[in-house]
């Protein structure tokens, strides 16, 4: 067989995926489309409302502007309270999540039981939304910022603990073995060998979570857990849209400020 005949009968065409991989990929695509269509069907979305949605949105914006700038005096205190809720919630989160992270890391936990306990706490924390935690702690502590602080804490433990635990599992094992070879105790190994390696990640995670908590704290007032959400909810119920406009602007300014602070601090740390 000549070279020309071989090339004609067996063309060398590069394919990224094998036929089996291609079939599996298209099966996934079909499955995703099926689930999406099924979800839309089950939700029974009233599509007619979309016809004038842009009109309603425009009317709402017209009612919000110009904002009631005189109302800013009543916004400042709840806005500062919102920042305090996020800050204290993040601080309590660090105190609680730090030891749980060491329990949840395979290379620092005591045994499988402690690892399961640590992971169970992290999963439970992340499984419940902040607003739901707010409802729980409002029932325990009553309405006010204390419920908001603990709602932020309960939600953030899973996030912060998981990231710190993953960082602990990725530390350099050679450093730990060298410290263990000197006869150091378990606590000394954690303090000298593990903690310095993960400390920048810990502080970066704390700042990042504080930035997120600023946003989440703004809606806790809807369930009575303190912060600016209380007067936002009240203004919406009273159809005081000019007040709603100034509240949204205030929230936007605080969120943008926290974003810049978070980015600057994390850049300095890393």
C-alpha positions as CSV (number, residue, x, y, z in Angstrom):
1,X,0.0,0.0,0.0
2,X,1.4,3.4,-1.0
3,X,1.5,6.4,1.2
4,X,-1.3,8.1,-0.7
5,X,-3.6,5.1,-0.4
6,X,-2.9,4.8,3.4
7,X,-3.6,8.5,3.9
8,X,-6.9,8.1,1.9
9,X,-8.1,5.0,3.8
10,X,-6.9,6.1,7.2
11,X,-7.1,9.9,7.4
12,X,-5.3,11.3,10.5
13,X,-7.9,13.7,11.8
14,X,-7.3,15.1,15.3
15,X,-10.3,14.9,17.6
16,X,-10.4,16.4,21.1
17,X,-12.8,13.8,22.4
18,X,-13.2,10.1,21.7
19,X,-16.6,9.0,20.4
20,X,-17.5,7.7,23.9
21,X,-16.5,11.0,25.5
22,X,-18.5,12.9,23.0
23,X,-21.6,10.8,23.6
24,X,-21.3,11.3,27.4
25,X,-20.9,15.1,26.9
26,X,-24.0,15.3,24.8
27,X,-25.9,13.2,27.3
28,X,-25.0,15.7,30.0
29,X,-26.1,18.5,27.8
30,X,-29.5,16.9,27.2
31,X,-29.9,16.1,30.9
32,X,-29.2,19.7,31.9
33,X,-31.7,21.1,29.4
34,X,-34.3,18.5,30.6
35,X,-33.8,19.5,34.2
36,X,-34.0,23.2,33.3
37,X,-37.2,22.8,31.4
38,X,-38.7,20.6,34.1
39,X,-37.8,23.3,36.7
40,X,-39.5,26.0,34.7
41,X,-42.6,23.9,34.2
42,X,-42.9,23.0,37.9
43,X,-42.5,26.6,39.0
44,X,-45.5,27.8,36.9
45,X,-43.9,31.2,36.2
46,X,-46.5,33.8,35.3
47,X,-44.8,34.9,32.1
48,X,-47.4,37.7,31.5
49,X,-45.9,39.7,34.3
50,X,-42.7,40.1,32.2
51,X,-44.6,42.0,29.6
52,X,-44.8,45.2,31.7
53,X,-41.9,44.5,34.1
54,X,-39.8,47.2,32.5
55,X,-42.6,49.7,33.0
56,X,-43.0,48.8,36.7
57,X,-39.2,49.0,37.2
58,X,-39.1,52.4,35.5
59,X,-42.0,53.7,37.6
60,X,-40.3,52.5,40.8
61,X,-37.1,54.3,39.9
62,X,-39.1,57.5,39.2
63,X,-40.6,57.3,42.7
64,X,-37.2,56.8,44.3
65,X,-35.7,59.9,42.8
66,X,-34.9,62.4,43.9
67,X,-33.9,60.7,47.2
68,X,-35.0,62.2,50.5
69,X,-31.7,63.6,51.6
70,X,-33.1,64.8,54.9
71,X,-33.7,61.2,55.8
72,X,-30.0,60.5,55.9
73,X,-29.9,61.5,59.6
74,X,-32.1,58.5,60.4
75,X,-30.0,56.2,58.2
76,X,-26.6,56.8,59.7
77,X,-27.1,55.1,63.1
78,X,-28.6,51.9,61.6
79,X,-25.9,51.9,59.0
80,X,-23.2,52.0,61.6
81,X,-25.0,49.3,63.5
82,X,-24.9,47.1,60.4
83,X,-21.1,47.5,60.2
84,X,-20.8,46.7,63.8
85,X,-22.9,43.5,63.4
86,X,-20.7,42.4,60.5
87,X,-17.5,43.2,62.3
88,X,-18.4,41.5,65.6
89,X,-19.9,38.5,63.8
90,X,-16.7,38.1,61.8
91,X,-14.6,38.3,65.0
92,X,-16.7,35.7,66.8
93,X,-16.5,33.6,63.7
94,X,-12.7,33.6,63.7
95,X,-12.6,32.6,67.4
96,X,-15.0,29.6,66.8
97,X,-13.9,28.6,63.3
98,X,-10.1,28.6,64.1
99,X,-10.1,25.4,66.3
100,X,-12.8,23.8,64.2
101,X,-10.6,24.1,61.1
102,X,-7.8,22.1,62.8
103,X,-10.3,19.4,63.7
104,X,-11.6,19.4,60.1
105,X,-8.1,19.0,58.5
106,X,-6.9,15.5,57.9
107,X,-3.3,16.2,58.9
108,X,-4.1,17.9,62.2
109,X,-7.2,16.2,63.5
110,X,-7.0,13.6,66.3
111,X,-8.9,10.8,64.7
112,X,-11.7,10.0,62.3
113,X,-14.4,10.9,64.9
114,X,-13.1,14.4,65.5
115,X,-12.7,14.9,61.7
116,X,-16.4,13.9,61.3
117,X,-17.5,16.2,64.1
118,X,-15.5,19.1,62.6
119,X,-16.9,18.5,59.1
120,X,-20.4,18.2,60.4
121,X,-20.2,21.6,62.1
122,X,-18.9,23.2,58.9
123,X,-21.5,21.6,56.7
124,X,-24.4,22.5,59.1
125,X,-23.2,26.1,59.2
126,X,-23.1,26.4,55.4
127,X,-26.4,24.6,54.9
128,X,-28.5,27.3,56.6
129,X,-29.0,30.7,55.0
130,X,-28.1,33.8,57.0
131,X,-31.7,35.0,57.1
132,X,-32.8,31.6,58.5
133,X,-30.1,31.8,61.2
134,X,-31.5,35.3,61.9
135,X,-34.9,34.0,62.5
136,X,-33.5,31.3,64.8
137,X,-31.5,33.8,66.9
138,X,-34.3,36.3,67.0
139,X,-36.4,33.6,68.6
140,X,-33.6,33.0,71.1
141,X,-32.3,36.5,72.0
142,X,-35.3,38.6,70.8
143,X,-35.1,41.3,68.1
144,X,-32.0,43.4,67.9
145,X,-28.3,43.4,66.9
146,X,-27.4,40.5,69.2
147,X,-29.4,38.1,67.0
148,X,-27.8,39.6,63.9
149,X,-24.3,39.1,65.3
150,X,-24.9,35.4,66.0
151,X,-26.7,34.9,62.7
152,X,-23.6,36.2,60.9
153,X,-21.4,34.1,63.1
154,X,-23.3,30.9,62.6
155,X,-23.4,31.3,58.9
156,X,-19.7,32.3,58.5
157,X,-18.2,29.5,60.6
158,X,-18.6,27.0,57.8
159,X,-17.2,29.3,55.1
160,X,-14.1,30.3,57.1
161,X,-13.5,27.0,58.7
162,X,-13.6,25.1,55.4
163,X,-11.1,27.5,53.7
164,X,-8.7,27.4,56.6
165,X,-9.0,23.6,56.9
166,X,-8.1,23.2,53.2
167,X,-5.1,25.5,53.6
168,X,-3.9,23.4,56.6
169,X,-4.2,20.2,54.5
170,X,-1.9,21.8,51.9
171,X,0.9,22.8,54.1
172,X,4.5,21.6,53.4
173,X,4.8,18.2,55.1
174,X,8.6,18.4,55.1
175,X,8.6,21.3,57.5
176,X,6.3,19.4,59.9
177,X,8.5,16.3,59.7
178,X,11.6,18.3,60.5
179,X,10.0,19.9,63.6
180,X,8.7,16.5,64.8
181,X,12.2,15.0,64.4
182,X,13.4,17.5,67.0
183,X,11.0,15.9,69.6
184,X,8.5,18.8,69.5
185,X,5.1,18.2,71.1
186,X,1.9,18.2,69.0
187,X,1.0,21.7,70.1
188,X,4.5,23.0,69.2
189,X,4.3,21.4,65.7
190,X,1.0,23.2,65.1
191,X,2.3,26.5,66.5
192,X,5.7,26.5,64.7
193,X,5.2,24.2,61.7
194,X,1.5,24.7,60.6
195,X,0.3,28.1,61.7
196,X,3.1,30.2,60.1
197,X,2.3,28.6,56.7
198,X,-1.4,29.3,56.8
199,X,-1.5,32.6,58.6
200,X,-1.6,34.8,55.5
201,X,-4.5,32.7,54.2
202,X,-6.3,32.9,57.5
203,X,-6.1,36.7,57.6
204,X,-7.1,37.0,54.0
205,X,-10.1,34.7,54.6
206,X,-11.1,36.8,57.6
207,X,-11.1,40.0,55.7
208,X,-12.9,38.5,52.7
209,X,-15.6,37.1,55.0
210,X,-16.0,40.5,56.7
211,X,-16.6,42.0,53.3
212,X,-19.3,39.4,52.6
213,X,-20.8,39.9,56.0
214,X,-21.2,43.6,55.4
215,X,-23.5,42.7,52.5
216,X,-25.4,40.0,54.4
217,X,-26.0,42.3,57.4
218,X,-28.0,44.7,55.4
219,X,-30.9,42.3,55.0
220,X,-31.0,40.9,58.6
221,X,-33.2,43.7,59.7
222,X,-36.0,42.2,57.5
223,X,-36.4,39.5,60.2
224,X,-35.7,41.8,63.1
225,X,-32.0,41.0,63.6
226,X,-30.8,44.6,63.7
227,X,-29.1,46.9,61.2
228,X,-30.3,49.1,58.4
229,X,-32.6,46.4,57.1
230,X,-35.2,47.4,59.7
231,X,-35.8,50.9,58.4
232,X,-35.5,49.6,54.8
233,X,-38.2,47.1,55.4
234,X,-40.3,49.8,57.1
235,X,-39.9,52.3,54.3
236,X,-40.9,49.7,51.7
237,X,-44.0,48.8,53.6
238,X,-44.9,52.5,53.9
239,X,-44.3,53.0,50.1
240,X,-41.8,55.7,51.1
241,X,-39.8,55.2,47.9
242,X,-37.7,58.4,48.3
243,X,-36.5,57.1,51.7
244,X,-35.8,53.7,50.1
245,X,-33.7,55.4,47.5
246,X,-31.5,57.1,50.1
247,X,-31.1,53.9,52.0
248,X,-30.0,51.9,48.9
249,X,-27.5,54.7,48.1
250,X,-26.1,54.5,51.7
251,X,-25.9,50.7,51.5
252,X,-24.1,50.9,48.1
253,X,-21.5,53.4,49.5
254,X,-20.8,51.2,52.5
255,X,-20.5,48.0,50.3
256,X,-18.1,49.7,47.8
257,X,-16.0,51.1,50.7
258,X,-15.8,47.6,52.3
259,X,-14.8,46.1,48.9
260,X,-11.9,48.6,48.6
261,X,-10.8,48.0,52.1
262,X,-11.0,44.2,51.7
263,X,-9.1,44.3,48.4
264,X,-6.4,46.6,49.8
265,X,-5.8,44.6,53.0
266,X,-5.7,41.2,51.2
267,X,-3.3,42.6,48.6
268,X,-1.0,43.7,51.5
269,X,-1.2,40.3,53.2
270,X,-0.5,38.2,50.1
